[in-house]
Amino acid sequence: MSLELLSQLETKIQTALETIELLKLELDDEREKAANLAEQNHQLKQELSSWNDKITGLVGLLSNQVD
């Protein structure tokens, strides 16, 4: 191989390494976003369950009043 080809190869490898590093950073960001969304989803499910329990209780009270 000529020195020019080795230089081109080195440049391409360096570019690939930089791209990999950027992609790793993006992946870390996306994982953090996913974790935040999973936590938010969990909180919303708990809130929904709480509201469901309250509504079920109220419907039960209404049913007892009608009977």
N, CA, C and O atoms as a Tripos MOL2 file, in Angstrom:
@<TRIPOS>MOLECULE
protein
  268   267    67     0     0
PROTEIN
NO_CHARGES

@<TRIPOS>ATOM
      1 N           0.8440   -1.1790    0.0000 N.3       1 MET1
      2 CA          0.0000    0.0000    0.0000 C.3       1 MET1
      3 C           0.8870    1.2380    0.0000 C.2       1 MET1
      4 O           1.9600    1.2860    0.6010 O.2       1 MET1
      5 N           0.3810    2.2170   -0.6970 N.am      2 SER2
      6 CA          1.1370    3.4670   -0.7120 C.3       2 SER2
      7 C           0.8100    4.2760    0.5380 C.2       2 SER2
      8 O          -0.1760    4.0090    1.2260 O.2       2 SER2
      9 N           1.6340    5.2490    0.8160 N.am      3 LEU3
     10 CA          1.4080    6.1120    1.9650 C.3       3 LEU3
     11 C           0.0950    6.8810    1.8210 C.2       3 LEU3
     12 O          -0.5720    7.1690    2.8140 O.2       3 LEU3
     13 N          -0.2680    7.2090    0.5960 N.am      4 GLU4
     14 CA         -1.5200    7.9320    0.3530 C.3       4 GLU4
     15 C          -2.7200    7.0710    0.7240 C.2       4 GLU4
     16 O          -3.6660    7.5650    1.3380 O.2       4 GLU4
     17 N          -2.6970    5.8050    0.3640 N.am      5 LEU5
     18 CA         -3.7890    4.8990    0.7010 C.3       5 LEU5
     19 C          -3.8740    4.6990    2.2080 C.2       5 LEU5
     20 O          -4.9690    4.6560    2.7690 O.2       5 LEU5
     21 N          -2.7310    4.5780    2.8630 N.am      6 LEU6
     22 CA         -2.7260    4.4380    4.3190 C.3       6 LEU6
     23 C          -3.2850    5.6890    5.0000 C.2       6 LEU6
     24 O          -3.9850    5.5980    6.0080 O.2       6 LEU6
     25 N          -2.9730    6.8300    4.4490 N.am      7 SER7
     26 CA         -3.4830    8.0890    4.9880 C.3       7 SER7
     27 C          -4.9990    8.1640    4.8190 C.2       7 SER7
     28 O          -5.7080    8.5860    5.7320 O.2       7 SER7
     29 N          -5.4910    7.7550    3.6540 N.am      8 GLN8
     30 CA         -6.9310    7.7450    3.4130 C.3       8 GLN8
     31 C          -7.6330    6.7770    4.3650 C.2       8 GLN8
     32 O          -8.6960    7.0790    4.9070 O.2       8 GLN8
     33 N          -7.0220    5.6180    4.5560 N.am      9 LEU9
     34 CA         -7.5750    4.6280    5.4670 C.3       9 LEU9
     35 C          -7.6190    5.1750    6.8930 C.2       9 LEU9
     36 O          -8.6090    5.0000    7.6030 O.2       9 LEU9
     37 N          -6.5430    5.8350    7.3020 N.am     10 GLU10
     38 CA         -6.4990    6.4200    8.6390 C.3      10 GLU10
     39 C          -7.5960    7.4720    8.8150 C.2      10 GLU10
     40 O          -8.2420    7.5310    9.8610 O.2      10 GLU10
     41 N          -7.8010    8.2910    7.7990 N.am     11 THR11
     42 CA         -8.8450    9.3160    7.8460 C.3      11 THR11
     43 C         -10.2240    8.6740    7.9620 C.2      11 THR11
     44 O         -11.0600    9.1250    8.7450 O.2      11 THR11
     45 N         -10.4570    7.6330    7.1900 N.am     12 LYS12
     46 CA        -11.7520    6.9510    7.2400 C.3      12 LYS12
     47 C         -11.9830    6.2770    8.5890 C.2      12 LYS12
     48 O         -13.0970    6.2810    9.1150 O.2      12 LYS12
     49 N         -10.9330    5.7060    9.1360 N.am     13 ILE13
     50 CA        -11.0510    5.0690   10.4540 C.3      13 ILE13
     51 C         -11.3470    6.1220   11.5130 C.2      13 ILE13
     52 O         -12.2010    5.9130   12.3740 O.2      13 ILE13
     53 N         -10.6540    7.2430   11.4550 N.am     14 GLN14
     54 CA        -10.8840    8.3220   12.4210 C.3      14 GLN14
     55 C         -12.3170    8.8410   12.3100 C.2      14 GLN14
     56 O         -12.9680    9.0870   13.3260 O.2      14 GLN14
     57 N         -12.8060    9.0080   11.0890 N.am     15 THR15
     58 CA        -14.1840    9.4540   10.8800 C.3      15 THR15
     59 C         -15.1690    8.4350   11.4320 C.2      15 THR15
     60 O         -16.1660    8.8010   12.0550 O.2      15 THR15
     61 N         -14.8920    7.1640   11.2060 N.am     16 ALA16
     62 CA        -15.7670    6.1020   11.7150 C.3      16 ALA16
     63 C         -15.7820    6.1090   13.2460 C.2      16 ALA16
     64 O         -16.8430    5.9630   13.8530 O.2      16 ALA16
     65 N         -14.6260    6.2760   13.8680 N.am     17 LEU17
     66 CA        -14.5480    6.3190   15.3290 C.3      17 LEU17
     67 C         -15.3130    7.5140   15.8950 C.2      17 LEU17
     68 O         -15.9820    7.3920   16.9210 O.2      17 LEU17
     69 N         -15.2170    8.6570   15.2370 N.am     18 GLU18
     70 CA        -15.9510    9.8430   15.6760 C.3      18 GLU18
     71 C         -17.4600    9.6220   15.5400 C.2      18 GLU18
     72 O         -18.2340   10.0040   16.4180 O.2      18 GLU18
     73 N         -17.8630    9.0040   14.4350 N.am     19 THR19
     74 CA        -19.2780    8.7040   14.2220 C.3      19 THR19
     75 C         -19.7820    7.7380   15.2790 C.2      19 THR19
     76 O         -20.8830    7.9100   15.8010 O.2      19 THR19
     77 N         -18.9990    6.7380   15.5950 N.am     20 ILE20
     78 CA        -19.3830    5.7660   16.6350 C.3      20 ILE20
     79 C         -19.5430    6.4640   17.9710 C.2      20 ILE20
     80 O         -20.4920    6.1830   18.7030 O.2      20 ILE20
     81 N         -18.6370    7.3670   18.3040 N.am     21 GLU21
     82 CA        -18.7120    8.0890   19.5710 C.3      21 GLU21
     83 C         -19.9700    8.9600   19.6290 C.2      21 GLU21
     84 O         -20.6450    9.0120   20.6570 O.2      21 GLU21
     85 N         -20.2780    9.6360   18.5370 N.am     22 LEU22
     86 CA        -21.4960   10.4490   18.4900 C.3      22 LEU22
     87 C         -22.7440    9.5820   18.6310 C.2      22 LEU22
     88 O         -23.6890    9.9570   19.3250 O.2      22 LEU22
     89 N         -22.7460    8.4420   17.9830 N.am     23 LEU23
     90 CA        -23.8890    7.5370   18.0740 C.3      23 LEU23
     91 C         -24.0500    6.9850   19.4910 C.2      23 LEU23
     92 O         -25.1710    6.7940   19.9610 O.2      23 LEU23
     93 N         -22.9350    6.7300   20.1650 N.am     24 LYS24
     94 CA        -23.0000    6.2760   21.5550 C.3      24 LYS24
     95 C         -23.6310    7.3480   22.4430 C.2      24 LYS24
     96 O         -24.4450    7.0430   23.3150 O.2      24 LYS24
     97 N         -23.2490    8.6030   22.2110 N.am     25 LEU25
     98 CA        -23.8190    9.7050   22.9860 C.3      25 LEU25
     99 C         -25.3230    9.8280   22.7200 C.2      25 LEU25
    100 O         -26.1110   10.0170   23.6470 O.2      25 LEU25
    101 N         -25.7090    9.7200   21.4510 N.am     26 GLU26
    102 CA        -27.1280    9.7740   21.1010 C.3      26 GLU26
    103 C         -27.8860    8.6150   21.7410 C.2      26 GLU26
    104 O         -28.9990    8.7940   22.2360 O.2      26 GLU26
    105 N         -27.2890    7.4410   21.7310 N.am     27 LEU27
    106 CA        -27.9170    6.2690   22.3350 C.3      27 LEU27
    107 C         -28.1170    6.4690   23.8330 C.2      27 LEU27
    108 O         -29.1670    6.1190   24.3710 O.2      27 LEU27
    109 N         -27.1210    7.0280   24.5050 N.am     28 ASP28
    110 CA        -27.2470    7.3230   25.9300 C.3      28 ASP28
    111 C         -28.3970    8.2940   26.1820 C.2      28 ASP28
    112 O         -29.1770    8.1080   27.1160 O.2      28 ASP28
    113 N         -28.5000    9.3350   25.3450 N.am     29 ASP29
    114 CA        -29.5930   10.2950   25.4770 C.3      29 ASP29
    115 C         -30.9450    9.6110   25.2860 C.2      29 ASP29
    116 O         -31.8820    9.8560   26.0460 O.2      29 ASP29
    117 N         -31.0420    8.7650   24.2790 N.am     30 GLU30
    118 CA        -32.3080    8.0790   23.9970 C.3      30 GLU30
    119 C         -32.6710    7.1090   25.1240 C.2      30 GLU30
    120 O         -33.8440    6.9580   25.4670 O.2      30 GLU30
    121 N         -31.6670    6.4600   25.6910 N.am     31 ARG31
    122 CA        -31.9310    5.5590   26.8230 C.3      31 ARG31
    123 C         -32.4430    6.3450   28.0260 C.2      31 ARG31
    124 O         -33.3450    5.8980   28.7350 O.2      31 ARG31
    125 N         -31.8590    7.5160   28.2490 N.am     32 GLU32
    126 CA        -32.3110    8.3570   29.3530 C.3      32 GLU32
    127 C         -33.7480    8.8220   29.1190 C.2      32 GLU32
    128 O         -34.5650    8.8160   30.0390 O.2      32 GLU32
    129 N         -34.0510    9.2240   27.8910 N.am     33 LYS33
    130 CA        -35.4160    9.6280   27.5580 C.3      33 LYS33
    131 C         -36.3860    8.4630   27.7600 C.2      33 LYS33
    132 O         -37.4800    8.6430   28.2950 O.2      33 LYS33
    133 N         -35.9800    7.2770   27.3320 N.am     34 ALA34
    134 CA        -36.8330    6.0900   27.4870 C.3      34 ALA34
    135 C         -37.0750    5.7860   28.9580 C.2      34 ALA34
    136 O         -38.1860    5.4250   29.3440 O.2      34 ALA34
    137 N         -36.0510    5.9280   29.7700 N.am     35 ALA35
    138 CA        -36.2140    5.6810   31.2040 C.3      35 ALA35
    139 C         -37.1680    6.7020   31.8220 C.2      35 ALA35
    140 O         -38.0060    6.3560   32.6540 O.2      35 ALA35
    141 N         -37.0310    7.9640   31.4070 N.am     36 ASN36
    142 CA        -37.9330    9.0020   31.9060 C.3      36 ASN36
    143 C         -39.3720    8.7300   31.4750 C.2      36 ASN36
    144 O         -40.3040    8.9010   32.2610 O.2      36 ASN36
    145 N         -39.5460    8.3120   30.2380 N.am     37 LEU37
    146 CA        -40.8890    8.0060   29.7490 C.3      37 LEU37
    147 C         -41.4800    6.7900   30.4690 C.2      37 LEU37
    148 O         -42.6780    6.7510   30.7470 O.2      37 LEU37
    149 N         -40.6470    5.8110   30.7650 N.am     38 ALA38
    150 CA        -41.1240    4.6330   31.4920 C.3      38 ALA38
    151 C         -41.5680    5.0340   32.8960 C.2      38 ALA38
    152 O         -42.5860    4.5430   33.3840 O.2      38 ALA38
    153 N         -40.8210    5.9130   33.5450 N.am     39 GLU39
    154 CA        -41.1970    6.3880   34.8780 C.3      39 GLU39
    155 C         -42.4980    7.1860   34.8140 C.2      39 GLU39
    156 O         -43.3810    7.0200   35.6560 O.2      39 GLU39
    157 N         -42.6070    8.0450   33.8160 N.am     40 GLN40
    158 CA        -43.8290    8.8290   33.6440 C.3      40 GLN40
    159 C         -45.0210    7.9070   33.3810 C.2      40 GLN40
    160 O         -46.1070    8.1190   33.9190 O.2      40 GLN40
    161 N         -44.8120    6.8960   32.5620 N.am     41 ASN41
    162 CA        -45.8640    5.9280   32.2640 C.3      41 ASN41
    163 C         -46.3110    5.2140   33.5360 C.2      41 ASN41
    164 O         -47.5040    5.0120   33.7580 O.2      41 ASN41
    165 N         -45.3510    4.8380   34.3610 N.am     42 HIS42
    166 CA        -45.6630    4.1650   35.6260 C.3      42 HIS42
    167 C         -46.5030    5.0770   36.5270 C.2      42 HIS42
    168 O         -47.4860    4.6400   37.1250 O.2      42 HIS42
    169 N         -46.1050    6.3270   36.6120 N.am     43 GLN43
    170 CA        -46.8450    7.2810   37.4430 C.3      43 GLN43
    171 C         -48.2670    7.4740   36.9230 C.2      43 GLN43
    172 O         -49.2190    7.5280   37.7010 O.2      43 GLN43
    173 N         -48.4010    7.5780   35.6070 N.am     44 LEU44
    174 CA        -49.7330    7.7630   35.0210 C.3      44 LEU44
    175 C         -50.6130    6.5340   35.2400 C.2      44 LEU44
    176 O         -51.8160    6.6640   35.4680 O.2      44 LEU44
    177 N         -50.0210    5.3490   35.1730 N.am     45 LYS45
    178 CA        -50.7930    4.1330   35.4380 C.3      45 LYS45
    179 C         -51.2730    4.1080   36.8860 C.2      45 LYS45
    180 O         -52.4050    3.7080   37.1590 O.2      45 LYS45
    181 N         -50.4230    4.5300   37.8070 N.am     46 GLN46
    182 CA        -50.8290    4.5860   39.2160 C.3      46 GLN46
    183 C         -51.9560    5.5960   39.4070 C.2      46 GLN46
    184 O         -52.9170    5.3410   40.1330 O.2      46 GLN46
    185 N         -51.8270    6.7350   38.7520 N.am     47 GLU47
    186 CA        -52.8590    7.7620   38.8510 C.3      47 GLU47
    187 C         -54.1800    7.2560   38.2640 C.2      47 GLU47
    188 O         -55.2430    7.4850   38.8400 O.2      47 GLU47
    189 N         -54.1150    6.5790   37.1370 N.am     48 LEU48
    190 CA        -55.3070    6.0120   36.5120 C.3      48 LEU48
    191 C         -55.9590    4.9860   37.4260 C.2      48 LEU48
    192 O         -57.1820    4.9570   37.5620 O.2      48 LEU48
    193 N         -55.1570    4.1600   38.0410 N.am     49 SER49
    194 CA        -55.6750    3.1540   38.9650 C.3      49 SER49
    195 C         -56.3620    3.8170   40.1520 C.2      49 SER49
    196 O         -57.4180    3.3680   40.5980 O.2      49 SER49
    197 N         -55.7630    4.8750   40.6540 N.am     50 SER50
    198 CA        -56.3470    5.6050   41.7770 C.3      50 SER50
    199 C         -57.6940    6.2050   41.3920 C.2      50 SER50
    200 O         -58.6660    6.1000   42.1410 O.2      50 SER50
    201 N         -57.7450    6.8290   40.2290 N.am     51 TRP51
    202 CA        -59.0070    7.4000   39.7560 C.3      51 TRP51
    203 C         -60.0470    6.3160   39.5360 C.2      51 TRP51
    204 O         -61.2210    6.5020   39.8550 O.2      51 TRP51
    205 N         -59.6230    5.1910   38.9960 N.am     52 ASN52
    206 CA        -60.5390    4.0740   38.7610 C.3      52 ASN52
    207 C         -61.1290    3.5860   40.0870 C.2      52 ASN52
    208 O         -62.3250    3.3130   40.1820 O.2      52 ASN52
    209 N         -60.2810    3.4810   41.0970 N.am     53 ASP53
    210 CA        -60.7590    3.0600   42.4210 C.3      53 ASP53
    211 C         -61.7680    4.0610   42.9790 C.2      53 ASP53
    212 O         -62.7870    3.6670   43.5450 O.2      53 ASP53
    213 N         -61.4870    5.3560   42.8210 N.am     54 LYS54
    214 CA        -62.3940    6.3900   43.3150 C.3      54 LYS54
    215 C         -63.7430    6.3210   42.5910 C.2      54 LYS54
    216 O         -64.7960    6.4020   43.2240 O.2      54 LYS54
    217 N         -63.7060    6.1750   41.2870 N.am     55 ILE55
    218 CA        -64.9420    6.1070   40.4980 C.3      55 ILE55
    219 C         -65.7320    4.8580   40.8500 C.2      55 ILE55
    220 O         -66.9560    4.9070   40.9730 O.2      55 ILE55
    221 N         -65.0410    3.7430   41.0110 N.am     56 THR56
    222 CA        -65.7250    2.5020   41.3930 C.3      56 THR56
    223 C         -66.4120    2.6780   42.7460 C.2      56 THR56
    224 O         -67.5400    2.2250   42.9380 O.2      56 THR56
    225 N         -65.7320    3.3350   43.6760 N.am     57 GLY57
    226 CA        -66.3200    3.5980   44.9870 C.3      57 GLY57
    227 C         -67.5460    4.4860   44.8860 C.2      57 GLY57
    228 O         -68.5580    4.2270   45.5390 O.2      57 GLY57
    229 N         -67.4630    5.5390   44.0670 N.am     58 LEU58
    230 CA        -68.6020    6.4390   43.8940 C.3      58 LEU58
    231 C         -69.7810    5.7380   43.2440 C.2      58 LEU58
    232 O         -70.9280    5.9430   43.6430 O.2      58 LEU58
    233 N         -69.5050    4.9160   42.2490 N.am     59 VAL59
    234 CA        -70.5760    4.1550   41.5920 C.3      59 VAL59
    235 C         -71.2050    3.1970   42.5970 C.2      59 VAL59
    236 O         -72.4200    2.9990   42.5940 O.2      59 VAL59
    237 N         -70.3900    2.6100   43.4470 N.am     60 GLY60
    238 CA        -70.9140    1.7290   44.4920 C.3      60 GLY60
    239 C         -71.8240    2.4850   45.4440 C.2      60 GLY60
    240 O         -72.8690    1.9690   45.8410 O.2      60 GLY60
    241 N         -71.4390    3.7080   45.8160 N.am     61 LEU61
    242 CA        -72.2850    4.5230   46.6840 C.3      61 LEU61
    243 C         -73.6150    4.8480   46.0140 C.2      61 LEU61
    244 O         -74.6730    4.7920   46.6410 O.2      61 LEU61
    245 N         -73.5440    5.1930   44.7150 N.am     62 LEU62
    246 CA        -74.7790    5.4860   43.9810 C.3      62 LEU62
    247 C         -75.6620    4.2570   43.8800 C.2      62 LEU62
    248 O         -76.8820    4.3540   44.0070 O.2      62 LEU62
    249 N         -75.0550    3.1050   43.6530 N.am     63 SER63
    250 CA        -75.8210    1.8680   43.5400 C.3      63 SER63
    251 C         -76.5230    1.5690   44.8530 C.2      63 SER63
    252 O         -77.6700    1.1230   44.8430 O.2      63 SER63
    253 N         -75.8700    1.7990   45.9790 N.am     64 ASN64
    254 CA        -76.4680    1.5510   47.2870 C.3      64 ASN64
    255 C         -77.6220    2.5130   47.5480 C.2      64 ASN64
    256 O         -78.5980    2.1430   48.2000 O.2      64 ASN64
    257 N         -77.5220    3.7250   47.0540 N.am     65 GLN65
    258 CA        -78.5820    4.7150   47.2390 C.3      65 GLN65
    259 C         -79.8240    4.3830   46.4160 C.2      65 GLN65
    260 O         -80.9490    4.6440   46.8440 O.2      65 GLN65
    261 N         -79.6120    3.8010   45.2250 N.am     66 VAL66
    262 CA        -80.7210    3.4690   44.3280 C.3      66 VAL66
    263 C         -81.4470    2.2190   44.8530 C.2      66 VAL66
    264 O         -82.6700    2.1270   44.7420 O.2      66 VAL66
    265 N         -80.7210    1.2830   45.4110 N.am     67 ASP67
    266 CA        -81.3260    0.0310   45.8820 C.3      67 ASP67
    267 C         -82.1580    0.2840   47.0480 C.2      67 ASP67
    268 O         -82.7550   -0.6440   47.5940 O.2      67 ASP67
@<TRIPOS>BOND
     1     1     2 1
     2     2     3 1
     3     3     4 2
     4     3     5 am
     5     5     6 1
     6     6     7 1
     7     7     8 2
     8     7     9 am
     9     9    10 1
    10    10    11 1
    11    11    12 2
    12    11    13 am
    13    13    14 1
    14    14    15 1
    15    15    16 2
    16    15    17 am
    17    17    18 1
    18    18    19 1
    19    19    20 2
    20    19    21 am
    21    21    22 1
    22    22    23 1
    23    23    24 2
    24    23    25 am
    25    25    26 1
    26    26    27 1
    27    27    28 2
    28    27    29 am
    29    29    30 1
    30    30    31 1
    31    31    32 2
    32    31    33 am
    33    33    34 1
    34    34    35 1
    35    35    36 2
    36    35    37 am
    37    37    38 1
    38    38    39 1
    39    39    40 2
    40    39    41 am
    41    41    42 1
    42    42    43 1
    43    43    44 2
    44    43    45 am
    45    45    46 1
    46    46    47 1
    47    47    48 2
    48    47    49 am
    49    49    50 1
    50    50    51 1
    51    51    52 2
    52    51    53 am
    53    53    54 1
    54    54    55 1
    55    55    56 2
    56    55    57 am
    57    57    58 1
    58    58    59 1
    59    59    60 2
    60    59    61 am
    61    61    62 1
    62    62    63 1
    63    63    64 2
    64    63    65 am
    65    65    66 1
    66    66    67 1
    67    67    68 2
    68    67    69 am
    69    69    70 1
    70    70    71 1
    71    71    72 2
    72    71    73 am
    73    73    74 1
    74    74    75 1
    75    75    76 2
    76    75    77 am
    77    77    78 1
    78    78    79 1
    79    79    80 2
    80    79    81 am
    81    81    82 1
    82    82    83 1
    83    83    84 2
    84    83    85 am
    85    85    86 1
    86    86    87 1
    87    87    88 2
    88    87    89 am
    89    89    90 1
    90    90    91 1
    91    91    92 2
    92    91    93 am
    93    93    94 1
    94    94    95 1
    95    95    96 2
    96    95    97 am
    97    97    98 1
    98    98    99 1
    99    99   100 2
   100    99   101 am
   101   101   102 1
   102   102   103 1
   103   103   104 2
   104   103   105 am
   105   105   106 1
   106   106   107 1
   107   107   108 2
   108   107   109 am
   109   109   110 1
   110   110   111 1
   111   111   112 2
   112   111   113 am
   113   113   114 1
   114   114   115 1
   115   115   116 2
   116   115   117 am
   117   117   118 1
   118   118   119 1
   119   119   120 2
   120   119   121 am
   121   121   122 1
   122   122   123 1
   123   123   124 2
   124   123   125 am
   125   125   126 1
   126   126   127 1
   127   127   128 2
   128   127   129 am
   129   129   130 1
   130   130   131 1
   131   131   132 2
   132   131   133 am
   133   133   134 1
   134   134   135 1
   135   135   136 2
   136   135   137 am
   137   137   138 1
   138   138   139 1
   139   139   140 2
   140   139   141 am
   141   141   142 1
   142   142   143 1
   143   143   144 2
   144   143   145 am
   145   145   146 1
   146   146   147 1
   147   147   148 2
   148   147   149 am
   149   149   150 1
   150   150   151 1
   151   151   152 2
   152   151   153 am
   153   153   154 1
   154   154   155 1
   155   155   156 2
   156   155   157 am
   157   157   158 1
   158   158   159 1
   159   159   160 2
   160   159   161 am
   161   161   162 1
   162   162   163 1
   163   163   164 2
   164   163   165 am
   165   165   166 1
   166   166   167 1
   167   167   168 2
   168   167   169 am
   169   169   170 1
   170   170   171 1
   171   171   172 2
   172   171   173 am
   173   173   174 1
   174   174   175 1
   175   175   176 2
   176   175   177 am
   177   177   178 1
   178   178   179 1
   179   179   180 2
   180   179   181 am
   181   181   182 1
   182   182   183 1
   183   183   184 2
   184   183   185 am
   185   185   186 1
   186   186   187 1
   187   187   188 2
   188   187   189 am
   189   189   190 1
   190   190   191 1
   191   191   192 2
   192   191   193 am
   193   193   194 1
   194   194   195 1
   195   195   196 2
   196   195   197 am
   197   197   198 1
   198   198   199 1
   199   199   200 2
   200   199   201 am
   201   201   202 1
   202   202   203 1
   203   203   204 2
   204   203   205 am
   205   205   206 1
   206   206   207 1
   207   207   208 2
   208   207   209 am
   209   209   210 1
   210   210   211 1
   211   211   212 2
   212   211   213 am
   213   213   214 1
   214   214   215 1
   215   215   216 2
   216   215   217 am
   217   217   218 1
   218   218   219 1
   219   219   220 2
   220   219   221 am
   221   221   222 1
   222   222   223 1
   223   223   224 2
   224   223   225 am
   225   225   226 1
   226   226   227 1
   227   227   228 2
   228   227   229 am
   229   229   230 1
   230   230   231 1
   231   231   232 2
   232   231   233 am
   233   233   234 1
   234   234   235 1
   235   235   236 2
   236   235   237 am
   237   237   238 1
   238   238   239 1
   239   239   240 2
   240   239   241 am
   241   241   242 1
   242   242   243 1
   243   243   244 2
   244   243   245 am
   245   245   246 1
   246   246   247 1
   247   247   248 2
   248   247   249 am
   249   249   250 1
   250   250   251 1
   251   251   252 2
   252   251   253 am
   253   253   254 1
   254   254   255 1
   255   255   256 2
   256   255   257 am
   257   257   258 1
   258   258   259 1
   259   259   260 2
   260   259   261 am
   261   261   262 1
   262   262   263 1
   263   263   264 2
   264   263   265 am
   265   265   266 1
   266   266   267 1
   267   267   268 2
@<TRIPOS>SUBSTRUCTURE
     1 MET1         2 RESIDUE 1 A MET
     2 SER2         6 RESIDUE 1 A SER
     3 LEU3        10 RESIDUE 1 A LEU
     4 GLU4        14 RESIDUE 1 A GLU
     5 LEU5        18 RESIDUE 1 A LEU
     6 LEU6        22 RESIDUE 1 A LEU
     7 SER7        26 RESIDUE 1 A SER
     8 GLN8        30 RESIDUE 1 A GLN
     9 LEU9        34 RESIDUE 1 A LEU
    10 GLU10       38 RESIDUE 1 A GLU
    11 THR11       42 RESIDUE 1 A THR
    12 LYS12       46 RESIDUE 1 A LYS
    13 ILE13       50 RESIDUE 1 A ILE
    14 GLN14       54 RESIDUE 1 A GLN
    15 THR15       58 RESIDUE 1 A THR
    16 ALA16       62 RESIDUE 1 A ALA
    17 LEU17       66 RESIDUE 1 A LEU
    18 GLU18       70 RESIDUE 1 A GLU
    19 THR19       74 RESIDUE 1 A THR
    20 ILE20       78 RESIDUE 1 A ILE
    21 GLU21       82 RESIDUE 1 A GLU
    22 LEU22       86 RESIDUE 1 A LEU
    23 LEU23       90 RESIDUE 1 A LEU
    24 LYS24       94 RESIDUE 1 A LYS
    25 LEU25       98 RESIDUE 1 A LEU
    26 GLU26      102 RESIDUE 1 A GLU
    27 LEU27      106 RESIDUE 1 A LEU
    28 ASP28      110 RESIDUE 1 A ASP
    29 ASP29      114 RESIDUE 1 A ASP
    30 GLU30      118 RESIDUE 1 A GLU
    31 ARG31      122 RESIDUE 1 A ARG
    32 GLU32      126 RESIDUE 1 A GLU
    33 LYS33      130 RESIDUE 1 A LYS
    34 ALA34      134 RESIDUE 1 A ALA
    35 ALA35      138 RESIDUE 1 A ALA
    36 ASN36      142 RESIDUE 1 A ASN
    37 LEU37      146 RESIDUE 1 A LEU
    38 ALA38      150 RESIDUE 1 A ALA
    39 GLU39      154 RESIDUE 1 A GLU
    40 GLN40      158 RESIDUE 1 A GLN
    41 ASN41      162 RESIDUE 1 A ASN
    42 HIS42      166 RESIDUE 1 A HIS
    43 GLN43      170 RESIDUE 1 A GLN
    44 LEU44      174 RESIDUE 1 A LEU
    45 LYS45      178 RESIDUE 1 A LYS
    46 GLN46      182 RESIDUE 1 A GLN
    47 GLU47      186 RESIDUE 1 A GLU
    48 LEU48      190 RESIDUE 1 A LEU
    49 SER49      194 RESIDUE 1 A SER
    50 SER50      198 RESIDUE 1 A SER
    51 TRP51      202 RESIDUE 1 A TRP
    52 ASN52      206 RESIDUE 1 A ASN
    53 ASP53      210 RESIDUE 1 A ASP
    54 LYS54      214 RESIDUE 1 A LYS
    55 ILE55      218 RESIDUE 1 A ILE
    56 THR56      222 RESIDUE 1 A THR
    57 GLY57      226 RESIDUE 1 A GLY
    58 LEU58      230 RESIDUE 1 A LEU
    59 VAL59      234 RESIDUE 1 A VAL
    60 GLY60      238 RESIDUE 1 A GLY
    61 LEU61      242 RESIDUE 1 A LEU
    62 LEU62      246 RESIDUE 1 A LEU
    63 SER63      250 RESIDUE 1 A SER
    64 ASN64      254 RESIDUE 1 A ASN
    65 GLN65      258 RESIDUE 1 A GLN
    66 VAL66      262 RESIDUE 1 A VAL
    67 ASP67      266 RESIDUE 1 A ASP
